[in-house]
Each structure stands twice: as C-alpha cells, then as structure tokens.
C-alpha cells in the first residue's frame, strides 16, 4: 500500500512547507532575494586585462558560453587593444600564497574595428561572461561601461556593436534594457550551430558629452583657482595700507636710468 501523508492543520503555506519538510527530513532551501544577495555580495575589482589573466578568462569562457576561442585569440585582443578588455576580480577571497592566482569571475573582451565598412571608428564587443556564482550583482554592466568609456577616451569611438543569440533573453535584457543597445538587424545562421543573431548597436555620444562636460568643469575650476588664490586678500579687506607703498632709491654705482629701483617701504631696515 502507498504510504499516505498525515493530514496537516489549516494554517499558512509557510507552516505547511515547514511541517512537510520536517516529516520528510528534507531541508527546504531559503533562497536569498536579490537585495539580500547584493548586501552580502563579495568585493569586486574591475581592472584591465593582463596577459597572465588569459588562461583564467578562457576558463570562464568555457564554463559559461558555447562560443569558445583559442588562447591566441584572447592574446590578439590583449596586445592589439590593451585599453579595452577588462576583468572582474573577487578581491574578498583571501590569498593562500603570494603566488595564488586572482579569482577572476567575469571579463569583457573588446576591440576596435580595424577597417570599418561605414568609415566610422567604432568598437566591438567580442565576448562577455560572468561566472554563475557571481551573477545578478551588476558585474556585466560595470565591465561593459568601463570598456565603452575606454573606447571613447582612447580611440574616439562613435558607437559600439555586438552580436547576441536570439534565444539569450538575459543578455538581450542587459544590452537593450540596461545599457541602451538597439537591434540593427538579424543575421541568419550567424553561429556555428545555425542559430540566428541580433546585431546590436549603441551610440556612444552620451559618453563623449560626459567627458566634455567633465573637462569643461575642470577648466572652469582651474581658471577660478588661478584667478584668485585662497590665501590672498581680496579687495581692501584685511590688507595692510602701507604694505604696497614703494619709493625709488639709489643703489650701488650710478648706471643712468637704471640706478633707481623700487624699494618696499614696509620692509624693516
């Protein structure tokens, strides 16, 4: 005969789950909310990709993405455009030895289009990946924004492009809803398995405006600092009326008009 569960009293669902778990000796997992996960999130360091990171980002790529590359392809990006690729390092993990490898939990691999067909300088995102253990922490967004900023500052990129699988809803949400990419077109059978890809594009004009605004603000602050030193008196307030009085006196051997020089009368003899 099939074993029947004992009847449960009429109470809320959480109590029912607890009673059932106790009866079956099964722990019901208490999944943290997104806010709780952020509060307890590890400390991240977003920094430029180094050549010593290449095996680690290749591992992250193999773990998370179906599109994989040879190690020399990562090296090609690192040597050709060293300013554009970044990694996310979990610095909250203690090092066991001085030679312990950093825990790289995400990366963005980016480049500039060498011969753009439209004649406009622009960047391209080759690959973006974050380990499953560190997702939903905003790491992918930070990596993307840092790379985009470098494209504008270093190479004067006008826009950035990328390809994404039409079935990758999470990535599409990041690119379109969070970062503001627009879908330009659909490329049929773009991937090796025959799946289509969205070709997406983001105008980087807003970054250029932010950079220019920052430069203008720094120029204004620098000009104001040069015009008025904080330690100098302004106007007549706090100024010694005799401090700037000068008279012409003879010094040394007479040299015509050059024998008269100004002497500050406020100076003590």
C-alpha positions in Angstrom: 0.0 0.0 0.0 1.1 3.5 -0.8 2.1 5.4 2.3 -0.2 8.3 3.0 0.9 11.6 4.4 -0.8 12.6 7.7 -3.4 15.4 7.4 -2.0 18.9 8.1 -3.9 21.5 10.1 -5.4 24.5 8.3 -2.6 27.2 8.6 -0.5 29.3 6.3 1.6 27.9 3.4 4.9 28.5 5.1 3.9 26.4 8.1 2.8 23.6 5.7 6.1 23.6 3.9 7.9 23.5 7.3 5.8 20.6 8.5 6.2 18.7 5.3 10.0 19.2 5.3 10.2 18.1 8.9 8.1 14.9 8.1 10.2 14.0 5.1 13.5 15.1 6.7 14.2 17.3 3.7 15.6 20.8 4.1 13.6 23.4 2.2 16.2 25.9 0.8 15.7 29.6 1.7 16.8 31.4 -1.4 18.1 34.9 -0.8 16.4 37.8 -2.5 18.3 40.0 -5.0 18.6 42.8 -2.4 20.0 40.3 0.2 22.4 38.9 -2.4 23.7 42.5 -3.1 24.1 43.3 0.6 26.2 40.1 1.1 28.0 40.4 -2.2 31.8 40.0 -2.4 34.1 42.9 -3.1 34.8 43.3 -6.8 37.7 45.0 -8.5 37.2 45.9 -12.2 40.6 46.3 -13.8 42.4 46.0 -17.2 43.1 42.6 -18.6 46.7 41.4 -18.2 48.4 38.6 -20.2 48.6 36.5 -17.0 44.8 36.5 -16.9 44.3 34.8 -20.3 44.1 31.2 -19.1 41.6 32.3 -16.4 39.3 34.1 -18.8 39.5 31.2 -21.2 38.3 29.0 -18.3 35.4 31.4 -17.6 34.5 31.4 -21.3 34.5 27.6 -21.5 32.4 27.4 -18.3 29.7 29.8 -19.5 29.5 30.2 -23.2 29.1 28.0 -26.2 31.3 30.3 -28.3 34.8 29.4 -27.4 38.2 30.7 -28.7 41.8 29.6 -28.9 44.1 31.2 -26.4 45.9 33.1 -29.2 42.6 34.9 -30.0 42.5 36.4 -26.5 46.2 37.3 -26.8 45.4 39.1 -30.0 42.9 41.3 -28.3 45.2 41.9 -25.3 48.1 43.0 -27.4 46.2 45.0 -30.1 43.8 46.9 -27.9 45.1 46.6 -24.3 42.9 49.5 -23.1 39.6 47.9 -24.0 39.4 44.5 -22.2 38.6 44.2 -18.5 38.3 41.6 -15.9 36.3 41.4 -12.6 38.3 40.0 -9.7 36.8 38.8 -6.4 39.2 40.5 -4.0 37.3 39.3 -1.0 38.7 35.9 -1.4 41.9 35.6 0.7 45.1 34.6 -1.0 46.6 31.3 0.3 50.1 32.1 -1.0 51.8 35.1 -2.6 51.6 33.2 -5.9 47.9 32.4 -5.7 46.0 33.3 -8.9 43.4 36.0 -8.7 39.8 34.8 -8.7 38.5 36.2 -12.0 34.7 35.9 -12.1 34.0 37.8 -15.2 35.5 39.5 -18.2 34.7 41.6 -21.3 36.8 41.1 -24.5 36.6 44.1 -26.8 38.3 45.6 -29.8 38.1 48.4 -32.4 37.0 47.6 -35.9 40.2 47.9 -37.9 38.6 48.6 -41.3 35.0 49.8 -40.6 32.9 49.5 -43.7 31.0 52.7 -42.8 34.2 54.6 -42.3 33.2 55.5 -38.7 35.5 54.5 -35.8 33.7 52.1 -33.6 34.3 49.4 -31.1 33.0 45.8 -30.9 32.3 43.5 -28.0 33.8 40.1 -28.8 32.8 38.3 -25.7 31.3 39.0 -22.3 31.0 36.4 -19.5 30.3 36.3 -15.7 30.6 33.1 -13.6 27.2 31.8 -12.5 28.3 32.2 -8.8 28.6 35.9 -9.3 25.7 36.8 -11.5 22.9 39.4 -10.7 25.5 41.6 -9.0 25.8 44.2 -11.8 29.3 42.9 -12.8 28.5 42.6 -16.5 27.1 46.1 -16.6 30.2 47.5 -15.0 32.5 45.7 -17.3 30.6 46.9 -20.4 30.5 50.5 -19.3 34.2 50.6 -18.5 35.1 49.2 -21.9 32.8 51.7 -23.6 34.4 54.6 -21.8 37.9 53.4 -22.8 36.7 53.1 -26.5 35.7 56.8 -26.5 38.6 58.2 -24.4 41.4 56.2 -26.2 40.1 55.8 -29.8 37.3 58.3 -30.2 34.8 55.5 -30.9 31.4 56.8 -32.2 29.5 53.7 -31.3 29.9 50.0 -30.2 28.4 46.9 -31.8 27.9 43.3 -30.7 26.1 40.1 -31.7 23.9 38.1 -29.4 21.9 34.9 -29.8 18.2 35.5 -30.3 17.5 32.9 -27.6 19.7 34.6 -25.0 17.0 36.6 -23.2 19.1 37.5 -20.2 21.9 39.0 -22.4 19.3 40.8 -24.6 17.8 42.3 -21.4 21.2 43.6 -20.3 22.1 45.1 -23.7 18.7 46.6 -24.6 17.1 47.5 -21.3 20.1 48.3 -19.1 22.7 49.5 -21.5 20.5 51.0 -24.2 21.6 49.0 -27.3 19.3 49.0 -30.3 18.8 46.0 -32.6 20.1 46.9 -36.1 19.3 43.6 -37.9 19.0 39.8 -37.6 21.8 37.8 -39.1 20.6 34.4 -40.1 22.6 31.3 -39.0 25.3 33.5 -37.5 26.5 30.9 -35.0 28.1 27.5 -35.8 25.0 25.6 -34.6 22.9 27.6 -37.1 21.2 29.9 -34.6 20.4 33.5 -35.7 22.0 36.5 -34.0 20.8 40.0 -33.3 23.3 42.6 -34.4 23.0 45.4 -31.8 24.5 48.9 -31.7 24.9 51.6 -29.1 25.7 55.3 -29.9 28.4 56.5 -27.6 27.6 60.1 -27.9 26.4 60.4 -24.3 29.8 59.3 -23.1 31.5 61.9 -25.3 29.2 64.6 -23.8 30.0 63.4 -20.2 33.7 63.6 -20.9 33.4 67.1 -22.4 31.3 68.3 -19.5 33.9 67.0 -17.1 36.7 68.7 -19.0 34.8 72.0 -19.1 34.1 71.8 -15.4 37.8 71.1 -14.6 38.8 74.0 -16.8 36.4 76.4 -15.0 37.6 75.2 -11.6 41.2 75.5 -12.7 40.7 79.0 -14.1 39.0 80.2 -10.9 41.8 78.8 -8.8 44.4 80.6 -10.9 42.5 83.9 -10.8 42.2 84.0 -7.0 44.4 82.2 -4.6 42.5 81.2 -1.4 45.4 82.7 0.7 45.3 86.1 -1.0 43.3 89.0 0.3 40.5 90.1 -2.0 39.9 93.9 -2.4 40.9 96.1 0.5 39.6 93.8 3.2 42.4 92.6 5.5 45.1 94.4 3.5 47.8 96.5 5.2 47.5 100.0 3.7 51.3 100.5 3.9 52.2 97.1 2.6 52.4 98.2 -1.1 53.9 101.7 -0.7 57.2 101.9 -2.6 59.7 104.7 -3.3 62.6 104.9 -5.7 66.1 104.8 -4.1 69.6 104.9 -5.4 71.7 101.8 -5.1 75.3 101.0 -6.0 77.1 102.7 -8.8 75.2 105.1 -10.9 74.1 103.5 -14.2 71.8 106.2 -15.6 68.2 105.4 -15.6 68.9 102.0 -14.1 70.2 103.5 -10.9 66.8 104.0 -9.5 64.9 100.9 -8.2 61.8 100.5 -6.2 62.1 99.6 -2.5 59.2 98.4 -0.4 58.9 100.9 2.4 57.0 98.4 4.5 60.2 96.3 4.8 62.1 96.7 8.0 65.6 98.2 7.7 
